């Protein structure tokens, strides 16, 4: 089995910064894409940012220029640096990864989420 554990959420004022981290553990042969999604109350889960194993990234339009995703393939971790936070960024943030446990068998895994609240 594979576990994804997020950390770094919390309460921050508008304009502030937070850094989310996610660590994958368990039986891992390789990890392909990793990403962050978020879900605000009453809304569907949406993509925030994704990063390939090679480091290519894509972002939701709403976070471009403010958020930066990065990963460390040696540690099986992914991070999301969030700057210039806005109240509309308030949501539960979920880590996602496509993990190959035994080549070529893989599947999507999700963390349990970490709450980010942007409020004065």
N, C-alpha and C positions, 0 to 999 in steps of 0.2 A: 504494500500500500504506500501511497504518497500523501504527505500532509503539506499544506501550505499555511503558514502562520504569518499574519500581518501584525505590524506594530507601528506606532507613531501617530495615531489619531488623537484628537482632543479638541479643545475649545480655543479658538484664536479670533482676534479682532479683525475686522475688515482691513485689508492691506497687509496683513501679516503673512507669515510663512509657516509651513509644516513640511516635514519629510516623512513619507511613509516607506516602510521597508517590508519585504516579504521574503521568507526563507522556505525553500522546499527541502523536505527530508524524506527518507524512506528508500525504497528500491528505485534507483534512478540510473538509467543507462545514459540518457541524454535529454535535454530540454530544448524543444523548438521555440516557438513564439511564447513570450510572456507578456502579460498586460495588466492594466488596471481598469476596472469598471466601477461605476457608481450607481447607486439607486437612492433617489430622494423620496420622501414620503409621498405616496400617491402617484408615483411615476414609475415607468419601466426602467429596468437596468440599462445603462448606456455605456458605450465604450468611452474611456477617457484617453488612454494611450496604450500602444502596443510596441513591442520591440522584438525583432528577430534575433536569432542566435548570432548572426553576423553584425548586429548593431543598427540595422535599419529601423527607423521609427515612423509612426504615424500618430497623429493627435486629433482629437475632436476640435472642431473650429472654435468652440467656446473656451478652450484652454491653451490654444496656440500662443506662444510667446510668454506664457506665465508658468506652465508646468514643463518639467523635463523628466523623462524616463531614462533609466540606466539599468544595467545589469552586470553581474559578475559571474561569468560562466564557471569559474573555478570554485565558487562558493554556492552556486545555485540560488542566487538571490536577485531580486529586482527591487528597484527603489523608484519613488516618485517624489521629486522635489516640487513643491507647490508654493509659488510666490504670488504676491498681489492677490491674495484670496478675497473672494466676494461672498456675500451672503448666499447667493445662488449656487455656490460650490458645496453648500451643506448637504451631506449625504452619507450613507454608508459606503465605504470604498472596499472593493473586493479584488483580491489578487487572483489572477488566472494564469495557468501554464499548461502547455501541451507537453506531456511527459512521456517519453519512451521508457518503459520499465525494462523490457527485454526486446531488443531490436528484432523485427520492426514494429513491435506492438506498442501502441501509445493511445492515450486518451486525454481529454480535458480534465483538469482538476481545478477546484476553487477553494479559496480560503473562506473563513467564516465571516470576514469583514471587520473593518475598524471604522468607528464613527468620527466624522469630521464635522464640527459645528463652527460656522463663521458668524459671529455675532458680537455686537458691542454691548 
